[in-house]
Amino acid sequence: MHASPSSGYPHFVSRPSIGVRVYRTVGSFEYGTGKVTVVETSNPLENPLPNFVSYAALGDWRPRRAPVGMLVTVVLRAMDVRQIHLVYADAPFRRIAGDPRITVVVGRWLLACGLFTEHSPDRNDAGDRWAEAVGGVIPPRDPMQTTGQAEQDGATALTRLNELFGVG
């Protein structure tokens, strides 16, 4: 899998009140359900920290009001270290049938494109399984945040991205 040039996701709209900036369309790839477009944005978390970027995975088969099904936030730790901070996919995105799962394909694609270099040590059991399936540098686990808080943060960030990209 490698990035393909893209002129941009057709549903881009300008909504500065949301507080999330679109930096660029990274690329796209085909999955069994359709085309996945990956877009780099500013951090969509409620209290964004500096040195973060986010990658939103938009599916052309998803509802126009909610085209984003998955997000990955990455913290830029050093010149050559791009560590995953948060991975979140909504239930419909996670349940798409396929082998490997679409969330793993997105993760492998991001890794192959060099958009992250290592996984977060702060991961739950599901995050650990995802990291193992995606591959790359996987530091020992050191959970700091509760799974409930991470899920809530992810859902809130995904909602903000869908407010940015959604149409209708």
PEMO-V752011 format. One record per residue. N is the residue number from 0. RES is the residue in three letters. BURIAL is # if it has 24 or more other C-alpha atoms within 12 Angstrom, else .. D_CENTER is the distance of its C-alpha to the mean C-alpha in whole Angstrom. Layout:
N,RES,BURIAL,D_CENTER
N,RES,BURIAL,D_CENTER
This chain:
0,MET,.,17
1,HIS,.,17
2,ALA,#,15
3,SER,.,18
4,PRO,.,19
5,SER,.,18
6,SER,.,20
7,GLY,.,17
8,TYR,#,15
9,PRO,.,19
10,HIS,#,17
11,PHE,#,17
12,VAL,.,19
13,SER,.,20
14,ARG,.,20
15,PRO,.,21
16,SER,.,21
17,ILE,.,18
18,GLY,.,17
19,VAL,#,14
20,ARG,#,15
21,VAL,#,13
22,TYR,.,14
23,ARG,.,14
24,THR,#,13
25,VAL,#,12
26,GLY,#,13
27,SER,#,13
28,PHE,#,14
29,GLU,#,16
30,TYR,#,16
31,GLY,.,19
32,THR,.,18
33,GLY,.,17
34,LYS,.,15
35,VAL,#,11
36,THR,#,11
37,VAL,#,8
38,VAL,#,9
39,GLU,#,9
40,THR,#,10
41,SER,#,12
42,ASN,#,11
43,PRO,#,11
44,LEU,#,12
45,GLU,.,16
46,ASN,.,17
47,PRO,.,15
48,LEU,.,17
49,PRO,.,17
50,ASN,.,16
51,PHE,#,12
52,VAL,#,10
53,SER,#,6
54,TYR,#,4
55,ALA,#,4
56,ALA,#,6
57,LEU,#,9
58,GLY,#,12
59,ASP,#,16
60,TRP,.,17
61,ARG,#,15
62,PRO,.,18
63,ARG,.,18
64,ARG,.,18
65,ALA,#,14
66,PRO,#,13
67,VAL,#,9
68,GLY,#,8
69,MET,#,5
70,LEU,#,2
71,VAL,#,3
72,THR,#,6
73,VAL,#,9
74,VAL,#,13
75,LEU,#,15
76,ARG,.,18
77,ALA,.,20
78,MET,.,21
79,ASP,.,20
80,VAL,.,17
81,ARG,#,14
82,GLN,#,13
83,ILE,#,10
84,HIS,#,10
85,LEU,#,8
86,VAL,#,6
87,TYR,#,7
88,ALA,#,8
89,ASP,#,11
90,ALA,.,14
91,PRO,.,15
92,PHE,#,12
93,ARG,.,12
94,ARG,.,16
95,ILE,#,16
96,ALA,.,19
97,GLY,.,18
98,ASP,.,19
99,PRO,.,17
100,ARG,.,14
101,ILE,#,12
102,THR,#,9
103,VAL,#,11
104,VAL,#,11
105,VAL,#,8
106,GLY,#,8
107,ARG,#,12
108,TRP,#,11
109,LEU,#,9
110,LEU,#,12
111,ALA,.,14
112,CYS,.,13
113,GLY,.,14
114,LEU,#,11
115,PHE,#,11
116,THR,#,14
117,GLU,#,14
118,HIS,#,13
119,SER,#,14
120,PRO,.,17
121,ASP,#,16
122,ARG,#,15
123,ASN,#,17
124,ASP,.,18
125,ALA,.,15
126,GLY,#,13
127,ASP,#,16
128,ARG,.,16
129,TRP,#,13
130,ALA,#,13
131,GLU,.,17
132,ALA,#,16
133,VAL,#,13
134,GLY,#,16
135,GLY,#,16
136,VAL,.,18
137,ILE,#,18
138,PRO,.,20
139,PRO,.,22
140,ARG,.,20
141,ASP,.,21
142,PRO,.,20
143,MET,.,20
144,GLN,.,19
145,THR,.,19
146,THR,.,17
147,GLY,.,18
148,GLN,.,17
149,ALA,#,14
150,GLU,#,13
151,GLN,.,15
152,ASP,#,13
153,GLY,#,10
154,ALA,#,12
155,THR,#,13
156,ALA,#,10
157,LEU,#,9
158,THR,#,13
159,ARG,#,13
160,LEU,#,10
161,ASN,#,12
162,GLU,#,15
163,LEU,#,15
164,PHE,#,14
165,GLY,#,16
166,VAL,.,20
167,GLY,.,23
